[in-house]
Amino acid sequence: MTTYKIALLKGDGIGPEIVDQAVKVLDKTADKFGFAVEYDPADIGGIAIDNYGEPLPQVTVDKCKAADSVILGAVGGPKWDSQPANNRPEKGLLKIREALGLFANLRPAVIFEPLKKASPIKDEIIGDNLDIMIVRELTGGIYFGERGRLEENGVPAAYDTEKYSVPEIERIVKVAFDMAMKRNKKLTSVDKANVLESSRLWRETVNRISADYPEVQVNHMYVDNCAMQLVRNPGQFDVIVTSNIFGDILSDEASMISGSIGMLASASLSGGKRGLYEPIHGSAPDIAGQDIANPLATILSVAMMLRYSLDQPQAAQAIEDAVAKALTTHRTPDIYEEGKTKVTCSQMGDYVCTLI
């Protein structure tokens, strides 16, 4: 029997509650599909500051590197607002991405049929369903470029530099092409090549690599047009690949189309199989400890882990199918609607388990 070692970074706020439900579902899936899971808990974020004085201690990095993959809850909260900028809980996220070489962020935007009413987009625009995968470069671009402040012509000024090398572009684009090959063989590359030199290099690189994927239909789109098209005609997209800053903005826009931030999973991948899987929502400290958080985004993140890191696609599909079925009758408070059964965080985890 194959045994996978998973590092558990529960984090702060509702993090421990939602991760506990994801573990419950993963254990049930492992029993059904004939593999085993061992867990190695570690601290990140505010709890790590409390216990170690820093948001990402070396012991956590070591545990993550020794694991097959990583499940993360959420970090942050008002308790640590007084921390200096370089020691805030959120710094733990940036540092773990760097430590594990996580350069590719996968953000699916999926509308489950029972939640279509929650989307701000009209039914006739959404169509039968919506399933977009945004592949965002995570460790380069303007967020990591040279920056600073200066005085220019006697007035204060500031600058941030958008820079990408060909190898940085190549590796994220190849992830996107591989993803497109597993889906509908359709890729949209988003840039601002009419203005930015870095985007022109991006587009040139995409065109060159596309020769290695002749089955994939490639479309280039300026970022401003893409932002408009996501709300005008989201069904035209399958896989979107783009830079760090553009991906940050577009993935948040796409998440709103899906209707609920509590349903959205994500994966951050390195060059190998190991990845970090987490919901896109925050730590929600105002509801922490009340057992009312929505665990489904974290549970769906586990499904992504099974598919992309652990080579268990059938187990991944079983979880996704169970979540879809659960939504037809059961809802946590954040997505509750009249006529459904309102359940707690732990009750939702239990119910999903019964459907696997």
C-alpha positions in Angstrom: 0.0 0.0 0.0 1.3 3.4 -1.0 1.7 5.8 1.9 1.8 9.6 1.4 3.4 12.0 3.9 1.5 15.3 4.2 2.7 18.4 6.1 -0.3 20.0 7.8 0.0 23.8 8.3 -3.3 24.7 9.9 -2.4 28.3 10.6 -4.6 30.8 12.3 -8.3 31.7 12.7 -10.5 29.2 11.0 -7.5 27.4 9.6 -7.5 24.5 12.1 -11.3 23.9 11.7 -11.3 23.7 7.9 -8.1 21.6 7.7 -9.5 19.1 10.2 -12.5 18.6 7.9 -10.2 18.2 4.9 -8.2 15.6 6.7 -11.4 13.8 7.6 -12.4 13.6 3.9 -8.8 12.6 2.8 -8.8 9.8 5.3 -12.1 8.5 4.1 -10.9 8.7 0.5 -7.7 6.9 1.3 -9.7 4.0 2.9 -11.8 3.7 -0.2 -9.1 3.9 -2.8 -6.5 1.8 -1.0 -3.7 4.2 0.0 -2.6 5.6 3.4 -1.8 9.1 4.6 0.6 10.1 7.4 0.4 13.7 8.8 3.2 15.9 10.1 1.8 19.1 11.7 3.8 22.3 11.7 3.3 26.0 12.5 3.0 28.9 10.1 1.7 32.5 10.4 0.6 34.0 13.7 0.7 30.7 15.6 4.4 30.4 14.5 5.1 33.9 15.7 3.6 33.0 19.1 5.7 29.8 19.3 8.9 30.6 17.5 9.0 34.4 17.1 8.7 34.3 13.3 6.0 33.4 10.8 7.9 30.6 9.1 10.4 28.7 11.4 13.0 26.5 9.8 11.4 23.4 11.4 8.3 24.0 9.3 10.3 24.4 6.1 12.1 21.1 6.8 8.9 19.3 7.4 7.4 20.6 4.2 10.5 19.6 2.2 10.3 16.1 3.7 6.6 15.7 2.8 5.0 14.5 -0.5 2.8 17.6 -0.3 1.5 20.3 2.0 -2.0 21.3 3.1 -2.4 24.9 4.4 -5.3 26.5 6.2 -5.1 30.2 6.5 -2.9 32.8 8.3 -3.3 36.2 10.0 -5.5 38.0 12.4 -5.7 41.2 14.4 -3.7 39.7 17.2 -0.5 40.2 15.1 -1.3 43.6 13.6 1.4 45.2 15.8 4.1 43.0 14.3 6.6 44.8 12.1 6.0 44.4 8.4 8.8 41.9 7.9 7.4 39.6 10.6 3.7 39.6 10.0 1.8 36.3 9.5 1.4 36.8 5.8 5.2 36.8 5.3 5.0 33.1 6.1 3.2 32.5 2.9 5.7 34.4 0.8 8.6 32.6 2.5 7.1 29.1 2.1 6.5 29.7 -1.6 10.1 30.8 -1.9 11.5 27.9 0.2 9.7 25.3 -1.8 10.2 26.9 -5.2 6.5 27.2 -5.8 6.4 29.2 -9.1 3.0 28.0 -10.5 -0.3 29.0 -8.9 -3.4 27.1 -10.1 -6.6 28.9 -9.4 -9.7 27.1 -10.7 -12.9 29.1 -11.0 -15.8 26.7 -11.1 -19.5 27.2 -10.7 -21.2 24.2 -9.1 -24.8 23.8 -10.5 -26.5 24.2 -7.1 -24.7 27.5 -6.5 -25.4 29.2 -9.9 -27.9 31.6 -8.2 -25.0 32.9 -6.1 -23.1 34.2 -9.1 -23.4 37.9 -10.0 -23.3 36.8 -13.6 -26.6 36.1 -15.4 -27.5 32.5 -16.2 -27.6 33.2 -20.0 -24.0 34.4 -19.8 -22.7 31.6 -17.7 -24.4 28.9 -19.8 -24.5 25.3 -18.7 -21.4 25.5 -16.5 -18.2 27.4 -15.9 -14.8 25.8 -15.4 -11.7 28.0 -15.9 -8.2 27.3 -14.7 -6.0 30.3 -14.2 -2.2 29.5 -14.2 -0.4 32.4 -12.5 3.4 32.9 -12.3 4.0 33.2 -8.6 7.7 34.1 -7.9 8.7 36.7 -10.4 7.5 40.0 -12.0 6.8 43.3 -10.3 6.2 41.8 -6.8 9.8 40.6 -6.7 11.5 43.2 -9.0 13.8 46.0 -8.0 11.9 48.7 -6.1 12.6 51.9 -4.2 12.0 55.5 -3.5 13.9 58.6 -4.6 13.6 62.3 -5.1 13.0 63.4 -8.7 12.9 67.1 -9.7 12.6 67.9 -6.0 9.5 65.7 -5.4 9.2 62.2 -3.8 8.9 59.3 -6.3 8.7 55.5 -6.2 9.3 52.7 -8.6 8.6 49.0 -8.9 10.2 46.9 -11.7 8.4 44.3 -13.8 11.1 41.9 -15.1 10.9 38.3 -16.4 13.6 36.1 -17.8 13.0 33.6 -20.6 13.5 30.6 -18.3 10.9 32.0 -15.8 8.4 32.4 -18.6 9.2 29.1 -20.2 8.5 27.1 -17.0 5.1 28.6 -16.2 4.0 28.5 -19.8 4.9 24.8 -20.0 2.8 24.1 -16.9 -0.1 25.9 -18.6 0.3 24.0 -21.9 0.4 20.7 -20.0 -2.7 21.7 -18.2 -4.5 22.5 -21.4 -3.5 19.1 -22.9 -5.3 17.5 -19.9 -8.4 19.7 -20.4 -9.9 21.1 -23.6 -6.7 21.9 -25.4 -7.4 25.6 -25.4 -5.0 28.2 -23.9 -5.3 32.0 -23.5 -2.1 33.8 -22.7 -2.7 37.2 -21.1 -0.2 40.1 -21.3 0.1 43.8 -22.2 2.3 43.4 -25.2 1.1 46.6 -26.8 2.8 48.6 -24.0 5.2 46.5 -21.9 8.5 45.1 -23.2 8.3 42.3 -20.6 5.0 41.3 -22.1 6.4 41.3 -25.6 9.1 38.8 -24.4 6.3 36.8 -22.7 4.3 36.6 -25.9 7.3 35.6 -28.0 8.1 32.8 -25.6 4.5 31.5 -25.6 4.6 31.5 -29.4 7.9 29.6 -29.5 6.8 26.9 -27.0 3.4 26.5 -28.7 5.3 24.7 -31.5 5.8 21.8 -29.0 2.0 21.6 -28.4 0.4 21.6 -31.9 -2.9 20.3 -30.5 -3.4 23.3 -28.3 -5.3 26.3 -29.6 -3.5 29.4 -28.4 -5.0 32.8 -28.1 -3.3 36.0 -26.9 -5.3 38.6 -25.1 -4.5 42.0 -23.5 -5.1 42.0 -19.7 -7.7 44.8 -19.9 -9.7 43.0 -22.5 -9.4 39.7 -20.5 -10.9 41.4 -17.5 -13.8 42.6 -19.6 -14.3 39.2 -21.3 -14.4 37.3 -18.0 -17.7 39.0 -17.1 -19.0 39.4 -20.7 -18.3 35.8 -22.0 -16.5 33.7 -19.4 -17.3 30.5 -21.2 -14.7 31.3 -23.9 -11.9 30.5 -21.5 -10.5 27.2 -20.5 -6.9 27.7 -19.3 -5.5 31.2 -18.8 -1.7 31.7 -18.2 -0.3 35.1 -17.2 2.2 36.9 -15.0 2.2 37.4 -11.3 0.4 40.7 -11.1 -2.1 40.1 -13.9 -2.8 36.7 -12.4 -3.4 38.1 -9.0 -6.0 40.5 -10.3 -7.7 38.2 -12.8 -8.0 35.2 -10.5 -9.7 37.4 -7.9 -12.2 38.6 -10.5 -12.8 35.0 -11.6 -13.4 33.9 -8.1 -16.3 36.4 -7.7 -17.9 35.0 -10.9 -18.1 31.6 -9.1 -20.4 33.1 -6.5 -18.6 32.2 -3.2 -15.1 32.7 -2.0 -15.7 29.8 0.4 -15.7 27.3 -2.5 -12.5 28.2 -4.1 -9.4 25.9 -3.9 -5.9 26.6 -5.1 -2.6 24.9 -5.7 1.0 26.2 -5.8 3.4 23.9 -7.6 7.1 23.5 -8.0 9.1 21.8 -10.8 8.4 18.4 -9.1 5.3 16.7 -7.8 5.2 18.5 -4.4 2.7 21.3 -4.1 1.1 23.5 -1.5 -2.7 23.3 -1.4 -4.9 25.9 0.3 -8.3 27.7 0.0 -8.1 31.2 -1.4 -10.0 32.8 1.5 -8.5 34.3 4.6 -8.4 33.3 8.3 -11.8 34.9 9.1 -10.9 35.5 12.8 -14.3 36.9 13.5 -15.9 33.4 13.2 -13.0 31.3 14.4 -13.9 28.6 16.9 -17.6 28.8 16.2 -17.7 25.8 13.9 -19.6 27.7 11.2 -16.8 28.2 8.6 -17.1 26.7 5.1 -14.6 23.8 4.7 -15.4 23.0 1.1 -12.6 25.1 -0.5 -10.1 23.3 1.7 -11.7 19.9 0.9 -11.5 20.8 -2.9 -7.9 21.8 -2.4 -7.3 18.2 -1.2 -8.9 17.0 -4.4 -6.4 19.1 -6.3 -3.6 17.6 -4.3 -4.7 14.1 -5.1 -4.9 14.9 -8.8 -1.7 17.0 -9.3 0.7 15.8 -6.7 -0.3 12.3 -5.6 -1.4 10.7 -8.9 -4.8 9.7 -7.5 -7.2 11.2 -10.1 -10.1 8.8 -9.2 -9.9 9.8 -5.6 -9.8 13.4 -6.6 -12.9 13.0 -8.7 -14.7 11.2 -5.9 -14.2 14.2 -3.6 -15.4 16.7 -6.3 -18.5 14.6 -7.0 -19.3 14.3 -3.3 -19.0 18.1 -2.8 -21.3 18.7 -5.8 -23.8 16.3 -4.4 -23.6 17.7 -0.9 -24.4 21.2 -2.2 -27.8 20.1 -3.5 -29.1 19.6 0.0 -26.6 20.9 2.6 -25.1 24.4 3.2 -22.9 26.1 5.7 -24.2 29.6 6.8 -22.2 31.5 4.2 -23.9 29.9 1.3 -27.2 29.0 2.9 -30.5 29.4 1.0 -34.0 28.6 2.0 -35.0 25.0 1.6 -31.6 23.6 2.3 -30.2 22.0 5.4 -28.0 24.4 7.3 -25.0 22.6 8.8 -21.8 23.4 10.8 -18.3 23.2 9.5 -17.8 19.7 11.1 -21.2 18.5 9.9 -20.4 19.4 6.3 -17.2 17.5 6.6 -19.1 14.5 7.9 -21.7 14.7 5.2 -19.1 14.9 2.4 -17.5 11.8 3.8 -20.8 9.9 3.6 -21.0 10.7 -0.1 -17.6 9.4 -1.0 
